[in-house]
Every structure is written in C-alpha cells, then in structure tokens.
Amino acid sequence: MSSTLQKTLKIEIYFDFICPWCLIGKRQLDQALALLRAERPEVRVELRWHGVQLLPYLPAQGEDFHAFYLRRLGGEQAVRLRQAQVQQAAASVGLSLDFTTIPLMPNTADAHRLWQQASQSGSPAQQEALLERLFACHFQQGGDLGDGSTLLRLAEESGFALETLVSSLHGDGSPFLGVAVGPASQGVPSFVIGGALTLSGAQPVERLLASLRQAVATQLGASQTRIEVPASRVPLPGQRVLIEEQGKSLVLFNVDGAFHAIDDSCPHQGASLCGGKLEGEVVQCRSHGLRFNLRTGYLLGSSQLKVGRYPVEQEGGSLFIVIASQESLPCTPSL
C-alpha cells in the first residue's frame, strides 16, 4: 500500500561544534526521528543546521582545553563535576566522551564558515557525513577544528569538492557571522520544529518525539493521507478486507460495488468489526450485537455513537481510502 502527504516537516537546529550538549542533542534528535519514521513513514523531514560560534574571541590558534575550563569553571573539582555530568548524559545516548584526549579548545570560525558553504551545496548525505566528522574530530579524535587543512580533509572525506569550499577559510580567527540566531539566544542546541515549536538545550528523546508529533499535527494539518489499496486486495461485492496502515486498523467493505471504509474497532468496547455480520449497508458487531450503518458510521437508532468512517475514492484503476488530517495520527499516550 502507499500513502502520500504533500508537505515536509522542517527542523532548524542551532549549534556549535565544540558544545558537547549539541552532539548529545544530535543523538537525541536522531533517535526521536527514527521513532517518528516508524510511526509516520510518509512524513518527510528536512533538517537545517545553523552554526553559532559560542567563543568568537578565542585566539585563531585556540587555547589549551584543560586550561580553558579551569579558568571558566574556577577549579579542578568544578571541571570534574561538569565533565562527569556531560559524560553521563552522553552515555545515555550511546556516546563515550573522554575529555582527557581533547588537547585544544579551537576557534570554530572557519569550521562554521566551511559548514555554512557546504550546507548550501552538498546533498543531505554529504552534509550528515561532514557534520558527524566535524563533531568526531573535536570530541573523539583530538583534532583541531581551527586548522584549515584539517577542515578540508574532513570535507573531502565527506564527498565535497574542495574548490567549492576553500574560499570559506579565512585563517585569521575573525568571528563567524552566521544567520540570525534569535532561537539560539537562550543557548545551544536550540531546535525550531515546524517553524513554531522551539526547544532549547539537549532534550530527552521522549520530549523531542512529543514535539515532533505536535508539529506534524500542526504543520501538516491541512493535508490528508491517501492510502492506496492494492488491486489484489480490493474486495469483491459482498466481501470485506482488513487494512492496517498509518497506525490504524480499517475495514474496507464492498456492498454491491459501493465501497465503505470504517475503523475495525467497535466504539462500544473495541471489538473487531471485520468479522461482523453484514446485511446490506449494516454491519453487526459480534460481541454485543450493535449495528452500524456503513454509509454514515452511526449506530442504528442513535445520533451519538458512531464508528469512524473514511471516504473511498477511485481514480482510474486505483482505489484510495482518504484519512483527514485530524484522524491521521495514531493514538499514542501523552508524553
């Protein structure tokens, strides 16, 4: 079966390569998006990563990593406590961070300039590869993100043509002036989901997923899902077929050549309607004998109780069940 949505969910992320919470936040977002894809495979997600230089006035050659944090936090104990906190959060998303292997706090201006240019020309796969390599260079390989030759090597390994990126490297440590960073004013990482929802800081996977679901319901609210029924599964007159798609269980009936689609679950106590007795346009629930009109969805003799029903459209030789936006999300517990 296939279904279509006409819109894309856009996510803007504001970050710096030297911020461990940005790397942790990326892993949390990756996990939340994997869960969203499993729930809503028809939703296309577009990611845009915007660089924010947290330390624009570091020397071009950077500073000793440990000395930087001693000065910033005021003592060895404070440094150990902060790093232990970050390591614990990183471990929760499968990251192992060893801060003793990071020699330098680099000036990231050129890294951001290179990333900005690369993100405007590279494919999503190239961008993802470069982003991962830049993070790994600092946090896992002890590399210098202020070194132009290192940056170009990482870009080349990610599939970029170097001649398109060389001009982005200034080599003088001059501050990076990126796009407007209003969403990042409260810190990085910051996530702007669907142009409206903003989350600041590394967020638990569950909260990110809840925000993604909300954004899908809001941004894609004007859309509808059309589930295509394969020709081999279209029921003959007098028959029915169970269809499980988009997190829903539906029953498609053929009544004398007219198609009707309803929820498989009886609104009384949730019993399956697929095996119910069919009399014309009326199906009877096997559990308690409740009878529903397939054309309206209502319980016979009632204007209150009804089963969910969906339009069925025929286009050429294809048959589609149409699910309106407010009905297209699977029922999931609140997070």
Sequence and secondary structure as in RCSB ss.txt:
>XXXX:A:sequence
MSSTLQKTLKIEIYFDFICPWCLIGKRQLDQALALLRAERPEVRVELRWHGVQLLPYLPAQGEDFHAFYLRRLGG
EQAVRLRQAQVQQAAASVGLSLDFTTIPLMPNTADAHRLWQQASQSGSPAQQEALLERLFACHFQQGGDLGDGST
LLRLAEESGFALETLVSSLHGDGSPFLGVAVGPASQGVPSFVIGGALTLSGAQPVERLLASLRQAVATQLGASQT
RIEVPASRVPLPGQRVLIEEQGKSLVLFNVDGAFHAIDDSCPHQGASLCGGKLEGEVVQCRSHGLRFNLRTGYLL
GSSQLKVGRYPVEQEGGSLFIVIASQESLPCTPSL
>XXXX:A:secstr
 B     EEEEEEEE TT HHHHHHHHHHHHHHHHHHHH TT EEEEEEEE  S TTS TT EEHHHHHHHHHSS
HHHHHHHHHHHHHHHHTTT    GGG  EE   HHHHHHHHHHHHHS HHHHHHHHHHHHHHHHTS   TT HHH
HHHHHHHTT  GGGTGGG   S      S  GGGTT SSEEEETTTEEEES   HHHHHHHHHHHHHHHTTT EE
EEEE GGG   TT EEEEEETTEEEEEEEETTEEEEEESB TTT  BSTTSEEETTEEE TTT  EEETTT BBT
T SS B  EE EEEETTEEEEEEEGGG S      
